[in-house]
Structures are given as C-alpha cells and as structure tokens.
C-alpha cells in the first residue's frame, strides 16, 4: 500500500486524486514495479532527476524523451514512480504519457490509462483513436469517436482528419458523407488537411465527382491537396483527368513532389503511354526525384508494363538502395513478361549482391522456371527453398507445384499438394489445371469436387481449368452441371469463363450450346471469336466460321495469329482455295501478322487436299524458314488422299528423318502401298517399324453410360456384355443392308477374302461402342462416342444409316472433328468428306460450284459431279448430253 506522508495537511482534492490513483493503477503496479526494479542506476539518474518538488511539466518533457527514443521501459518506470509517490500529472502530461503507450503499440495499457483519467480533452480522444487504428481495432476507434462527439468536445480539423482516415481504412463510405456534412456545418471544408482527407475518403469509395467538388472548394490548395486529387483520379481509372490535372498544376508554377510523380506515372501505366511517361520522367529528373523510392518504383512499373526493359534496367541499376522488394519486383516483371532467362539471371545478381530473397522472390523465380519448363533450375531453386525454410509458405509451394506440373513431373506436384499445410484457391487451381494439362481430366474433376467439399470458393481459373478437363473428356453432363454452378456466381458473364464454356460445349459435341454462350456474353475478346470459329471448324462448319470472321471484322475486333489458323482451317474444310490464298496474303498486308508454321501448314493442307500437290510442294520450297514436321505431315496426308505413292514415299522419308518413331507416318506409308497392291512395300514398312520398336496406336472408342466410361478396341472381346453387343451388331447389319448399305472393302488394307474384310469392318471400335450405347443409353438421349483415330469411310456410311434405322441422334468425335448423324442425315458434310469416296483420284481436277438441297455440285471441265450427303458413289453429268447423263 502506498504511504501518504502528511496527508492531513493535504487538500481534500489531492487526497481524492491520490486515492483514486492507488486503486486504479493497481494493475500497473504489478507489472511496472518489476520492470522498475530491473533498471540500472544510470537509468534512474536519467529518469529521476533531482526534483525537490513535483513538477508535471518536467515529467512531461522526460516522457517525451522516452517516446522519441522509443524506450517504453523508461516511460513505464517513470509512470510507476509517479504512482508510488502519489503525485498527479496535469492533462498535458497525461496526454504525453498516453501518446507514449500508443506509439509503443501498448494499446491495452493506453486503454487502461485512458479509463482512469479524471480529465480528457479532444487530444486525449484522438490519440487513443489513432492507437486503435494502428492496431486495426476499427470498431473501438469508431465507438470512441461517437463518445467524443456525445461528450461535447471540440471537433477541430485534426479530429476530422484522423477520423476520416479511420473511415477510409474501414471502407465506411456512408459515414464519410455524415462527417462531410459535419465539416460543412463547422466551416472546416476549406481547410486543406480536412479537404485532402475527404478526397482520400471519396477516392476509396469511388466517388470521384464528390472528391473533385471537395478539391475545388479548398481555398488554399497545397501540394498535398493536388497530389491527393491526382491520386484519386489515377486510382479510380480516370487516367486522362489525372494527367490533365498534373499539367494544370505545372502551369500554375507548383512543383510536384514524389507522391505527385508516383500518381501521374500510374496514370501513364493505365493508359499504356510510354511517351507521356518519359516526359514525366524528364520532369522528375529536373526535380531530382528520380531516385526517390516511390518515383523509381513507378518508373519501373511503367517501363516494364510497356515492354521497355532496357530503360527499366537502367533505372534499376541507378537506384542506390536496392532492397529485397525492388529486386523481387524486377524479377516478377521479367517472369510475367515471358523473359524467364533474364529473370533467372537477375536472381543470380541478387544473390551476388548478398540480398536475401523472400517468398515473393522465390515464387517469381519459380514462375520463370515453369515458363521455361526448366526442371533443372526448378530443382535447384527448390533446394534453396528448403535451405531457407520457405517450403511451407503457400506462395512458394504453389509455384513449386506449377513448375513440376509444367515439366510433367506429376508425382512431385502431387506430393507438394498433399503435403501442403496451407492451401488457398491458387493451390487447388494449380493442381486442377495441372491435371487438365496432363490429359487427366477425371482427376481434375475429382479434385474439383474435393475443393467444393472443402468449402474453398472456385475462382475464374478454377472454372477455366475444370471446363478444360470436361472438354478433353467430352464429358457433356459434368460440363453442363458446372455451367449451372457458374450461373449462380459472379462469373456467369465473365469473358474468360465464357470462352472456356464455348470450348467445352464445342468439344462435347453441342455446337448450339456453344453458340448460345457466345451470343449471351457481355464482352467478347479475340479469344471468344477464335474459340467460336474453332468450334465451327471442329464440327465441319467452315462456312459458318468464315461468316463469323466477317462479323468479327465488322465489330472492329483485331484478329491475331490464332484467328487466321481458324480461318485457313475453315477454308480447307470447305475447299475454298482462292479464298484461302486471299486470307493468307492479307495477314501481313492488312494486319501486319507474319505467317508462322501453323499458317503454312494450313496452306499446304488446303492445296494438297484440293489436288494441287505440285503447288503444295512449290509452296513448301518458298517457306522462309526450315519447314517443320507438321508441314511434311500435311503434305503426306494429301498424298494419301490422292494416292500419289511416289511423292508420298519421298514425303514420308522426310517426316521419318525428323521423327523416326512416328507411328502414324509408318502406318500411312504402309496404307499407301496396300492401296497400290504393293505388298512388298507393306512388308518392308512393317519390318522397319518392328526394327525401330514402333507400334501402331490401337484404335479405341469411348462411350459414357450411367456415369461410367466404357472403352472398346478393334474386335474387343473383353466387355461383360459381349454377346449382347455382337447380337445388336448382327441385327444392325441386316437392317442397314436392307436400307442400301454396301461395305467398302477398299478400307481393309489386307490381302484377305471379301468375307473376312466384311467381318473386320463390323468389329471396328466405334461400331462396338455404338452397339453398347444403343442398349444402355435411354431413348431420346443423344449417343456421343469419342475415337482416338479418324473414323473410316465405311463406319461413316454405316452409322449414318444406323441413325435412320434406330431413330437416334449419334455424335462421333474423332481425332479431327465431330460427325453428326440424325434420322439418316449427316450434318458434318464438308470438303473433307469427299476423300472417303472410292477412286477419289478421279476428282483431283474438280472445283466446288454450289450446294443445293441434299446435293453438292462440283465441276471439272465440261462435266458436273453431284454428290449426296454421304455418298459411296457419285454421278457424273455431261453437259453436252443433258438428256442422257452417264454414271460412274
């Protein structure tokens, strides 16, 4: 207990205050007395000067010194000494003591001190409000402001500035309006400090017009006011207005500070204007602010965003103090811009400069490794991560997963995922996208369900990845369910998610749904148009793809390289050689796009499929760089179509020089020899395959029934419903023969009897899958079959007739595109289907004329060819003898 010496002589007021202090500071005595006892003698000399009589002002000065020295222990010791002696500070000293606790982040002590103060003023309240704000106790700070107002204390500009900063941090836009009304009533609206605080508050809430009104009402605008308004414009996307205000400030002769330059450069970044940014850079050089951390960072942001890395690197090297944040920023920008090697080199320089990388640095370096698909550098960085103990950081672990995923290291990526202590949405997204990239769509869907069960909110990337998985599996039902889930979220109108939906529906065989998504999207970018054009090409609707390209140009959407790949593919599907040439030439002349290998491949395919093999060879010779294996494969495919064995043999040799283990090329060459009855060539090709260890990829077909995927191979005898499947096939064989089916035995490239050829045709994988689907998928539902190779001409003709017999919609997706059959009609007839015709070489010189009804008209000299929807023979009409057409 504190002893009160001579308290009888003291006044009643002094006794009451001392008594109150002895009770109220009991909590302080427990903690502070121990700290006071531990202080050294020299500290006591500093804290307890020889003061014969208690002087509150002198104690206040000593407490100020404790605050400036950031030494709360001395302040606590002095506070304890005051309590023990029973002395009482005046309000000025109390506020200084309260400020010391606030600045030392001892908010609980500050709150207890505030509660026992018998007198408080505005400064007392504002000091504690600032303490609450520093410790993010926003609710307590707001309640204290209400108490300040109710107790009738003075509301001066300092109060309004502090409380407005509080509301900005709490994002209380409505309360800012009320405070503004109070400011207007008290006449503080012209104060530059209050005005700037209001501008900041309105900027955070997006009320730019109100902020400008406040700015215009400030009588004496200082640099802080100008900088605040420019920052308001810049932060809310009003980039032109920000630069206009900056120019207005310069015309008035005001000198911008570092924050002004920072906001103005951000506006240049928003506009993507490196030219204006360089002008502001020059102004910063004259004002000697170019080395300021804020200005230099803004300049680096500008130049890296504008792909001017030479100037960015120059500024970076001239910056005197490069901390880990600046290094991380530069490495991150190099990685994001695809300059992965430069990012890795910069990381090495950082290590040589003895700057310790943090988790963001390592995440950026790992991003560069993932982009380069450099597993060696990724593993080295992983070792460094383990050494510094950052392997548990969620940003670093996500980046490591991405590296291993991009480098096809499935097991390593899974190990990191399942061993991660912390998982955010990026963690789940990385793994889902990784599974989709590996072609493991089923695992991607399973992981998506686990993510939902874990109550992790899917993001834009999540939906894009899982839709990609559905597209790879042609899983329409799960894709439709995910679309229903998307409709309930904010991503329903998102462009990237919409593009994923178009791709998913197209690859699942539902072109109508893909077009519906396309038509209902709020914003279409180049990817949206490209996805829809690719969808039409995938479904054999080349004409619709070309119409969409015309509409794209009408909407002033700039096409890119991928756009022209889709356009040239559409021309190839429809046999529009002249139009294909026109689009190919317009790429560079009209749009400045240099053709790449994909465009040259499309042109070779277009020329070759139209029978212009010599022109295709000449075109290859004129390619300005070394043709890739894709180009030669396209020419080889055309040679197979037109049965040009000699050119096909030479082309196949070129392909096998580049890729000796290409099984498809060996098979094509063998088939060409078989068509020409060159069985020695067939034997030689197969011996070469055996010698190299090359095996032909088996033809497989998949069909989904009741949530389970069933796989069938050629002549498959392993399915549990085998007898039922073959029974259905026999029944279908009888039915379609009555409908006019004739087996195309030329498809079977084996030297066997005709009966054996017929049997081999009926055990193709797609027919087995179709027979199973007919008995397992309910009537009224479409049958969707996926095949890993191209569907043969005989199966194409047979399935068309089967769709009429069973009255079902059948969709077959092969390696090239979709084939739609319904009620004996085919909706995939395009230029490519004419290559199924026997003796197709006789059509090499024919040109497309028009389409009418169910017929497609072709011309060759004086002859006209009429082709049905899926012909197995064709009619040649001689114009000179219209009344007696000949048949072929």
PEBELPE-V166905 format. One record per run of one state. SS is the DSSP state (hx for helix, st for strand, lp for the rest). FROM is the first residue (numbers start at 1). LEN is the number of residues. If there is no record, write none. Layout:
ss: <SS | SS>
from: <FROM | FROM>
len: <LEN | LEN>
This chain:
ss: <lp | hx | lp | hx | lp | hx | lp | hx | lp | hx | lp | hx | lp | hx | lp | hx | lp | hx | lp | hx | lp | hx | lp | hx | lp | hx | lp | hx | lp | hx | lp | hx | lp | hx | lp | hx | lp | hx | lp | hx | lp | hx | lp | hx | lp | hx | lp | hx | lp | hx | lp | hx | lp | hx | lp | hx | lp | hx | lp | hx | lp | hx | lp | hx | lp | hx | lp | hx | lp | hx | lp | hx | lp | hx | lp | hx | lp | hx | lp | hx | lp | hx | lp | hx | lp | st | lp | st | lp | hx | lp | hx | lp | hx | lp | hx | lp | st | lp | hx | lp | st | lp | st | lp | st | lp | hx | lp | hx | lp | st | lp | st | lp | st | lp | st | hx | lp | st | lp>
from: <1 | 12 | 25 | 26 | 38 | 41 | 48 | 56 | 69 | 72 | 86 | 91 | 104 | 107 | 117 | 122 | 135 | 138 | 151 | 157 | 171 | 173 | 187 | 192 | 206 | 208 | 218 | 223 | 236 | 239 | 252 | 258 | 272 | 274 | 287 | 293 | 306 | 309 | 319 | 324 | 337 | 340 | 353 | 359 | 373 | 375 | 389 | 394 | 407 | 410 | 420 | 425 | 438 | 441 | 454 | 460 | 474 | 476 | 488 | 490 | 494 | 495 | 508 | 511 | 521 | 526 | 539 | 542 | 555 | 561 | 575 | 577 | 592 | 597 | 610 | 613 | 622 | 629 | 642 | 645 | 659 | 663 | 676 | 679 | 693 | 700 | 706 | 708 | 714 | 722 | 739 | 745 | 748 | 754 | 762 | 765 | 777 | 783 | 788 | 793 | 807 | 809 | 814 | 818 | 823 | 825 | 827 | 831 | 837 | 840 | 844 | 847 | 853 | 855 | 861 | 863 | 868 | 875 | 879 | 882 | 886 | 888>
len: <11 | 13 | 1 | 12 | 3 | 7 | 8 | 13 | 3 | 14 | 5 | 13 | 3 | 10 | 5 | 13 | 3 | 13 | 6 | 14 | 2 | 14 | 5 | 14 | 2 | 10 | 5 | 13 | 3 | 13 | 6 | 14 | 2 | 13 | 6 | 13 | 3 | 10 | 5 | 13 | 3 | 13 | 6 | 14 | 2 | 14 | 5 | 13 | 3 | 10 | 5 | 13 | 3 | 13 | 6 | 14 | 2 | 12 | 2 | 4 | 1 | 13 | 3 | 10 | 5 | 13 | 3 | 13 | 6 | 14 | 2 | 15 | 5 | 13 | 3 | 9 | 7 | 13 | 3 | 14 | 4 | 13 | 3 | 14 | 7 | 6 | 2 | 6 | 8 | 17 | 6 | 3 | 6 | 8 | 3 | 12 | 6 | 5 | 5 | 14 | 2 | 5 | 4 | 5 | 2 | 2 | 4 | 6 | 3 | 4 | 3 | 6 | 2 | 6 | 2 | 5 | 7 | 4 | 3 | 4 | 2 | 1>
